[in-house]
Amino acid sequence: MRILSLAPSNTEILYALGLGDRVVGVTHMCDYPDEVDQKKRVGSWTSTSLKDIRSVKPDVIFTSYYFPPELKSYNGPGEVVHLEPRTLGDILSSIRTIGAICGRKDAAEELVGALEQELFDYTQTFSFAERGPVVYAEEWGKPPMVAGNWVPQMIRLAGGHQPFIGPGEASRRINLSELQEADPDLIILHWCGAGSRTSPDDVKSRPGWDILRAVRSGRVYSIDDRAINRPGPRIVDGIRSMRDIFQKDQGLHS
């Protein structure tokens, strides 16, 4: 089977299932694991060309969350499978779907089982009756967007609470007055596509944002977005990074 992945998250799932040798093409944004550097690049996550797709002669094409408009008129070769995870449960379902289609059902169940166990372990580290710190997680900064989808669940499992948006809801723009009403204890930056290049200064320099408690007290942190925004196996690494920040922050400001 010749597999084309048009999303970094799908690429990571495929390699985690031992299917790296069947991947014939990936996007320019696919950068994990290191072995993916040897694969042919077929456009970006949001834009590609039918000529490039056909050049790798795929049997199956996996897209995720964003569906490239070029594929609306695609008529082969290869079946297009679109995955649109919104919650942590959806991410696990995506792994199962890819495994079933690619003949790695057992490997998918093993991976999902390991991830489910790690997610469960996080629930044992705190009491859900305790709200934890109020967190504003920012998926994009121009304009500011509060992170939705699976991110509120990640924050909760890490021991925090994001009141601005619920699990499964799409990320959306947010204004300063709405933030001021909840006045978050801390801010997490994970701008989509920025990797680890975001800086707390990106928020601290915004006019008027020093009215927020988190900004005044210097409680603005950045996390590599690839462990948060990509709906794949490394999502547990993102939860771990959040938890480490929450615990460190509590030690500094308790």
C-alpha positions as a LaTeX table, in Angstrom:
\begin{tabular}{lrrr}
\hline
Residue & $x$ (\AA) & $y$ (\AA) & $z$ (\AA) \\
\hline
Met1 & 0.00 & 0.00 & 0.00 \\
Arg2 & 1.29 & 3.44 & $-1.00$ \\
Ile3 & 0.25 & 6.09 & 1.54 \\
Leu4 & 0.18 & 9.86 & 1.12 \\
Ser5 & $-0.15$ & 11.95 & 4.28 \\
Leu6 & $-1.39$ & 15.52 & 3.92 \\
Ala7 & $-1.23$ & 16.40 & 7.62 \\
Pro8 & 1.65 & 16.28 & 10.13 \\
Ser9 & $-0.55$ & 14.53 & 12.70 \\
Asn10 & $-1.37$ & 11.72 & 10.28 \\
Thr11 & 2.31 & 11.33 & 9.42 \\
Glu12 & 3.13 & 10.91 & 13.10 \\
Ile13 & 0.35 & 8.35 & 13.51 \\
Leu14 & 1.54 & 6.37 & 10.48 \\
Tyr15 & 5.09 & 6.17 & 11.79 \\
Ala16 & 3.89 & 5.27 & 15.28 \\
Leu17 & 2.02 & 2.34 & 13.70 \\
Gly18 & 5.13 & 1.13 & 11.90 \\
Leu19 & 3.93 & 2.27 & 8.47 \\
Gly20 & 6.77 & 4.64 & 7.65 \\
Asp21 & 8.08 & 2.45 & 4.85 \\
Arg22 & 4.71 & 2.69 & 3.08 \\
Val23 & 4.56 & 6.49 & 3.17 \\
Val24 & 5.36 & 7.85 & $-0.30$ \\
Gly25 & 4.68 & 11.54 & 0.31 \\
Val26 & 4.14 & 14.09 & 3.07 \\
Thr27 & 3.63 & 17.85 & 3.43 \\
His28 & 6.31 & 20.49 & 3.91 \\
Met29 & 5.14 & 20.82 & 7.52 \\
Cys30 & 5.72 & 17.16 & 8.38 \\
Asp31 & 8.88 & 17.10 & 10.51 \\
Tyr32 & 8.53 & 14.15 & 12.88 \\
Pro33 & 10.03 & 11.62 & 13.21 \\
Asp34 & 13.43 & 12.40 & 11.67 \\
Glu35 & 12.98 & 9.66 & 9.05 \\
Val36 & 10.29 & 11.74 & 7.37 \\
Asp37 & 13.02 & 14.02 & 6.00 \\
Gln38 & 13.65 & 11.41 & 3.30 \\
Lys39 & 10.09 & 11.50 & 1.98 \\
Lys40 & 8.86 & 13.43 & $-1.04$ \\
Arg41 & 7.15 & 16.71 & $-0.19$ \\
Val42 & 3.71 & 17.19 & $-1.72$ \\
Gly43 & 2.57 & 20.73 & $-0.95$ \\
Ser44 & 1.61 & 22.09 & 2.45 \\
Trp45 & $-1.07$ & 21.19 & 4.96 \\
Thr46 & $-3.49$ & 23.70 & 3.44 \\
Ser47 & $-2.51$ & 23.67 & $-0.23$ \\
Thr48 & $-1.19$ & 21.11 & $-2.68$ \\
Ser49 & $-1.36$ & 20.28 & $-6.37$ \\
Leu50 & $-3.16$ & 17.39 & $-8.01$ \\
Lys51 & $-0.13$ & 16.86 & $-10.25$ \\
Asp52 & 2.14 & 16.34 & $-7.25$ \\
Ile53 & $-0.39$ & 14.02 & $-5.62$ \\
Arg54 & $-0.73$ & 11.87 & $-8.73$ \\
Ser55 & 3.05 & 11.74 & $-9.14$ \\
Val56 & 3.42 & 9.53 & $-6.05$ \\
Lys57 & 0.62 & 7.17 & $-7.19$ \\
Pro58 & $-1.03$ & 6.78 & $-3.78$ \\
Asp59 & $-3.43$ & 4.01 & $-2.84$ \\
Val60 & $-4.78$ & 6.09 & 0.04 \\
Ile61 & $-4.54$ & 9.78 & 0.95 \\
Phe62 & $-5.04$ & 10.84 & 4.55 \\
Thr63 & $-6.10$ & 14.40 & 5.35 \\
Ser64 & $-6.89$ & 15.81 & 8.77 \\
Tyr65 & $-8.95$ & 18.68 & 10.13 \\
Tyr66 & $-8.33$ & 20.89 & 7.08 \\
Phe67 & $-9.45$ & 19.54 & 3.72 \\
Pro68 & $-7.34$ & 20.96 & 0.85 \\
Pro69 & $-9.73$ & 22.52 & $-1.70$ \\
Glu70 & $-7.75$ & 20.97 & $-4.55$ \\
Leu71 & $-8.97$ & 17.53 & $-3.48$ \\
Lys72 & $-12.62$ & 18.40 & $-4.09$ \\
Ser73 & $-12.08$ & 17.65 & $-7.77$ \\
Tyr74 & $-9.64$ & 14.76 & $-7.26$ \\
Asn75 & $-10.60$ & 11.54 & $-9.02$ \\
Gly76 & $-7.64$ & 9.31 & $-8.30$ \\
Pro77 & $-5.47$ & 7.43 & $-8.08$ \\
Gly78 & $-6.07$ & 6.58 & $-4.45$ \\
Glu79 & $-8.92$ & 6.91 & $-1.98$ \\
Val80 & $-9.14$ & 10.12 & 0.05 \\
Val81 & $-9.80$ & 9.57 & 3.76 \\
His82 & $-10.56$ & 12.72 & 5.73 \\
Leu83 & $-10.21$ & 12.73 & 9.52 \\
Glu84 & $-11.56$ & 15.61 & 11.58 \\
Pro85 & $-10.75$ & 15.10 & 15.27 \\
Arg86 & $-12.25$ & 17.57 & 17.73 \\
Thr87 & $-11.64$ & 15.86 & 21.06 \\
Leu88 & $-9.09$ & 13.53 & 22.64 \\
Gly89 & $-11.49$ & 10.66 & 21.97 \\
Asp90 & $-11.61$ & 11.63 & 18.30 \\
Ile91 & $-7.81$ & 11.52 & 18.15 \\
Leu92 & $-7.83$ & 7.95 & 19.43 \\
Ser93 & $-10.52$ & 7.10 & 16.87 \\
Ser94 & $-8.34$ & 8.55 & 14.11 \\
Ile95 & $-5.53$ & 6.21 & 15.12 \\
Arg96 & $-7.90$ & 3.25 & 14.96 \\
Thr97 & $-9.23$ & 4.34 & 11.56 \\
Ile98 & $-5.76$ & 4.65 & 10.04 \\
Gly99 & $-4.73$ & 1.32 & 11.53 \\
Ala100 & $-7.80$ & $-0.46$ & 10.17 \\
Ile101 & $-7.41$ & 0.95 & 6.65 \\
Cys102 & $-3.69$ & 0.20 & 6.49 \\
Gly103 & $-3.80$ & $-3.32$ & 7.92 \\
Arg104 & $-2.33$ & $-2.37$ & 11.31 \\
Lys105 & $-5.41$ & $-2.80$ & 13.47 \\
Asp106 & $-3.58$ & $-4.62$ & 16.27 \\
Ala107 & $-0.81$ & $-2.03$ & 16.37 \\
Ala108 & $-3.43$ & 0.72 & 16.50 \\
Glu109 & $-5.21$ & $-0.92$ & 19.43 \\
Glu110 & $-1.90$ & $-1.30$ & 21.25 \\
Leu111 & $-1.04$ & 2.36 & 20.71 \\
Val112 & $-4.51$ & 3.55 & 21.71 \\
Gly113 & $-4.37$ & 1.38 & 24.82 \\
Ala114 & $-1.06$ & 2.91 & 25.86 \\
Leu115 & $-2.36$ & 6.44 & 25.28 \\
Glu116 & $-5.59$ & 5.72 & 27.15 \\
Gln117 & $-3.58$ & 4.44 & 30.11 \\
Glu118 & $-1.42$ & 7.56 & 30.16 \\
Leu119 & $-4.49$ & 9.80 & 29.94 \\
Phe120 & $-6.08$ & 7.85 & 32.80 \\
Asp121 & $-2.93$ & 8.21 & 34.88 \\
Tyr122 & $-3.22$ & 11.98 & 34.61 \\
Thr123 & $-6.72$ & 11.82 & 36.12 \\
Gln124 & $-5.22$ & 10.20 & 39.21 \\
Thr125 & $-2.80$ & 13.05 & 39.94 \\
Phe126 & $-5.41$ & 15.60 & 41.05 \\
Ser127 & $-9.00$ & 15.93 & 42.17 \\
Phe128 & $-11.49$ & 17.00 & 39.51 \\
Ala129 & $-13.30$ & 18.83 & 42.31 \\
Glu130 & $-10.36$ & 21.22 & 42.42 \\
Arg131 & $-10.56$ & 23.80 & 39.65 \\
Gly132 & $-6.83$ & 24.45 & 39.42 \\
Pro133 & $-5.36$ & 27.59 & 37.85 \\
Val134 & $-7.44$ & 29.52 & 35.33 \\
Val135 & $-5.60$ & 29.20 & 32.01 \\
Tyr136 & $-5.82$ & 31.07 & 28.74 \\
Ala137 & $-4.32$ & 28.91 & 25.98 \\
Glu138 & $-3.63$ & 30.91 & 22.83 \\
Glu139 & $-3.55$ & 29.01 & 19.53 \\
Trp140 & $-2.88$ & 32.09 & 17.43 \\
Gly141 & $-1.90$ & 35.65 & 18.23 \\
Lys142 & $-2.77$ & 37.76 & 15.18 \\
Pro143 & $-5.60$ & 38.10 & 16.07 \\
Pro144 & $-5.64$ & 36.37 & 19.48 \\
Met145 & $-7.50$ & 33.06 & 19.36 \\
Val146 & $-8.39$ & 30.88 & 22.32 \\
Ala147 & $-7.59$ & 27.20 & 21.77 \\
Gly148 & $-10.56$ & 24.87 & 21.54 \\
Asn149 & $-11.06$ & 21.33 & 20.25 \\
Trp150 & $-9.04$ & 18.91 & 22.43 \\
Val151 & $-6.96$ & 21.59 & 24.19 \\
Pro152 & $-9.45$ & 22.29 & 27.03 \\
Gln153 & $-9.31$ & 18.58 & 27.87 \\
Met154 & $-5.52$ & 18.67 & 27.86 \\
Ile155 & $-5.54$ & 21.63 & 30.23 \\
Arg156 & $-7.94$ & 19.83 & 32.58 \\
Leu157 & $-5.85$ & 16.66 & 32.62 \\
Ala158 & $-2.78$ & 18.77 & 33.36 \\
Gly159 & $-4.57$ & 20.22 & 36.38 \\
Gly160 & $-5.82$ & 23.55 & 35.04 \\
His161 & $-9.10$ & 25.07 & 33.91 \\
Gln162 & $-9.91$ & 27.08 & 30.77 \\
Pro163 & $-13.34$ & 28.75 & 31.12 \\
Phe164 & $-13.42$ & 30.48 & 27.74 \\
Ile165 & $-14.29$ & 27.51 & 25.53 \\
Gly166 & $-15.46$ & 23.93 & 25.90 \\
Pro167 & $-14.02$ & 20.62 & 24.65 \\
Gly168 & $-14.81$ & 19.99 & 21.00 \\
Glu169 & $-15.63$ & 23.63 & 20.25 \\
Ala170 & $-13.67$ & 25.24 & 17.43 \\
Ser171 & $-10.92$ & 27.68 & 18.34 \\
Arg172 & $-12.14$ & 31.26 & 18.05 \\
Arg173 & $-11.14$ & 34.88 & 18.36 \\
Ile174 & $-11.19$ & 36.37 & 21.83 \\
Asn175 & $-11.06$ & 39.98 & 22.96 \\
Leu176 & $-9.35$ & 41.57 & 25.92 \\
Ser177 & $-12.57$ & 42.38 & 27.77 \\
Glu178 & $-13.60$ & 38.71 & 27.75 \\
Leu179 & $-10.18$ & 37.72 & 29.06 \\
Gln180 & $-10.31$ & 40.41 & 31.72 \\
Glu181 & $-13.60$ & 39.07 & 33.04 \\
Ala182 & $-12.02$ & 35.70 & 33.91 \\
Asp183 & $-8.57$ & 37.24 & 34.54 \\
Pro184 & $-6.51$ & 34.05 & 33.98 \\
Asp185 & $-3.81$ & 33.00 & 36.43 \\
Leu186 & $-1.49$ & 32.11 & 33.59 \\
Ile187 & $-1.25$ & 32.19 & 29.80 \\
Ile188 & 0.04 & 29.41 & 27.55 \\
Leu189 & 1.19 & 30.29 & 24.02 \\
His190 & 1.25 & 27.58 & 21.34 \\
Trp191 & 0.76 & 29.36 & 18.05 \\
Cys192 & $-0.12$ & 27.01 & 15.22 \\
Gly193 & 2.89 & 26.31 & 13.01 \\
Ala194 & 5.30 & 28.32 & 15.16 \\
Gly195 & 6.89 & 25.35 & 16.88 \\
Ser196 & 8.80 & 26.70 & 19.87 \\
Arg197 & 9.34 & 30.16 & 18.38 \\
Thr198 & 6.68 & 32.00 & 20.39 \\
Ser199 & 7.81 & 34.20 & 23.25 \\
Pro200 & 6.05 & 35.61 & 26.32 \\
Asp201 & 7.10 & 39.02 & 25.01 \\
Asp202 & 4.58 & 38.54 & 22.19 \\
Val203 & 1.84 & 39.02 & 24.79 \\
Lys204 & 3.56 & 41.33 & 27.25 \\
Ser205 & 4.04 & 43.96 & 24.54 \\
Arg206 & 0.35 & 44.13 & 23.55 \\
Pro207 & $-1.28$ & 47.46 & 24.40 \\
Gly208 & $-3.63$ & 47.13 & 27.35 \\
Trp209 & $-2.82$ & 43.51 & 28.14 \\
Asp210 & $-0.97$ & 44.48 & 31.31 \\
Ile211 & $-4.42$ & 44.75 & 32.87 \\
Leu212 & $-4.41$ & 40.94 & 33.06 \\
Arg213 & $-3.08$ & 39.33 & 36.22 \\
Ala214 & $-1.02$ & 36.75 & 34.28 \\
Val215 & 0.77 & 39.47 & 32.32 \\
Arg216 & 1.42 & 41.71 & 35.34 \\
Ser217 & 2.90 & 38.82 & 37.32 \\
Gly218 & 4.98 & 37.44 & 34.44 \\
Arg219 & 3.04 & 34.18 & 34.28 \\
Val220 & 3.11 & 33.83 & 30.49 \\
Tyr221 & 4.64 & 30.64 & 29.08 \\
Ser222 & 5.21 & 29.14 & 25.65 \\
Ile223 & 5.07 & 25.48 & 24.59 \\
Asp224 & 6.12 & 23.91 & 21.30 \\
Asp225 & 2.83 & 23.88 & 19.43 \\
Arg226 & 3.57 & 20.54 & 17.76 \\
Ala227 & 2.83 & 18.71 & 21.01 \\
Ile228 & $-0.52$ & 20.48 & 21.42 \\
Asn229 & $-1.96$ & 21.42 & 18.04 \\
Arg230 & $-1.24$ & 18.14 & 16.25 \\
Pro231 & $-3.94$ & 15.54 & 16.98 \\
Gly232 & $-1.65$ & 12.54 & 17.19 \\
Pro233 & 0.27 & 10.32 & 19.64 \\
Arg234 & 2.44 & 13.14 & 21.01 \\
Ile235 & $-0.59$ & 14.84 & 22.53 \\
Val236 & 0.37 & 13.22 & 25.84 \\
Asp237 & 3.71 & 15.05 & 25.65 \\
Gly238 & 1.76 & 18.29 & 25.43 \\
Ile239 & $-0.22$ & 17.43 & 28.56 \\
Arg240 & 3.03 & 16.62 & 30.35 \\
Ser241 & 4.52 & 19.98 & 29.31 \\
Met242 & 1.44 & 21.80 & 30.57 \\
Arg243 & 1.51 & 19.93 & 33.87 \\
Asp244 & 5.19 & 20.75 & 34.36 \\
Ile245 & 4.47 & 24.44 & 33.76 \\
Phe246 & 1.50 & 24.44 & 36.15 \\
Gln247 & 3.54 & 22.78 & 38.88 \\
Lys248 & 6.52 & 25.08 & 38.37 \\
Asp249 & 4.23 & 28.11 & 38.34 \\
Gln250 & 2.53 & 27.00 & 41.54 \\
Gly251 & 5.90 & 26.65 & 43.23 \\
Leu252 & 6.91 & 30.15 & 42.19 \\
His253 & 3.64 & 31.88 & 43.05 \\
Ser254 & 2.13 & 29.92 & 45.94 \\
\hline
\end{tabular}
